[in-house]
Amino acid sequence: MFLNKLSLGISITGACGACGISPSRLDKLRKEKPKLNAQVLAAQAQAEEALCRKVMESRDGKLALAFLQSRFPQWNQKTTKSDNQSAPSTISPELLSQLSSIPERVKTRN
């Protein structure tokens, strides 16, 4: 039940609350049981993948992208650009690769 909630995109804190386990207890269990830790990471990756698909499939993926940015730190653009320095990309190389393979749609004007 806990891993299922994580795979749906529920935060660890939310999944712990729904399952009646404290986040600190989960942290201890993850350290003691590497298999559990791997399962938690896999469930979180499934949630991230599902949201990436929604962004890719949606005509207006702003909501899914906003959720990705709030839920997964690597998607949140907290860096600022200076005039002489560009900020590192927070978009995964896999997503960039998929985005670059999508043909550009150009509307013809009459």
N, C-alpha and C positions, 0 to 999 in steps of 0.2 A: 504494500500500500504506500509506504514512504517513497520508494523508488519510482513508483508510478506517478506520484504527485510531482516529483522533481522532473520527470520526463515531460510533464505537461507545462513546465515553466514556472511552477511554484517555487518560491525561494526556499532555502534550507530552513530558515526560521519558520516560515509558514508551514512547510511540510512537517517539521518537528511538532509544531503546535497542533496540527491536525491529527497527528499520530500519538500525541501524549508523551513525547520524549523531549528532554531539554537539549538545546543546541550544544551545551558544554558536554553532556553525556555522549552526544553523537561525535563530537570532536575526539573524545577519548576512545570511542569504539573504532573510529577511522584510523587512529594511530595504532591501535592494537591489532586490527584486522585489515591487512592490505587489500584483501579481496573486496571487502565492503567499501573501502575507499575507491577502488577501481569502479565498482558498481555506481557509486555516487557520481563520479566524474563522467561515466558513460551516460547516465540519466540526464545530467546537465548538458552534455554534448547533444543528446537527442533533442532536447528542448531548443537549444540554439539552432540546430539544423532545421527543425520544423519552422522556426521563425524566419530563418533565412529563405526557406522555400516560399513562405507567405509574402515576403518582401519581393522576391523574384516574380511570383505569379500575380501579384496584385497590380492593378492599374494605379492605385494610390496606396503605396506601401508605407505612408508616413506613420501610421499608427503602429504597425508591426516594427518598423525601424526604431521608433521612439521607445517601444517596449524593449527591444534588443539593447538599446543604449542604456536603459535604466537597469536592466536585469544582468547584463554581462559587461563588466568593466572595460574589457578590451574594445567594445563598440562605442564607448563614450568618448567624445572628443573634448578632453579637458585641457589639451595643450593649446597654447596660443602661438601665433606666428609673429615673429619680429620681421622687420624689413629685410634683414640679411639672412634670415634662417627660416627654412621651411619646417613645418611640424611633421613628425613621422605619421605615417598612415595608420589608422586604427582599423582599417578594413582588411580582412584576411585575404591572403593571396589567392585562395581558392575562389572566394566570391568575386574578386577582381577578374579572375580568369573567366568565370562564368558570365560576368557582366560584359566582358569584351567580346564574347562569342555571340552575343545577341545582336541580330542585324538592326541597324538603325532604320527607323521608319520615317520616311520623308513624305509629307503630304504635298500633293501637287495642287497648284492653284489654277483655277479656271480663268 
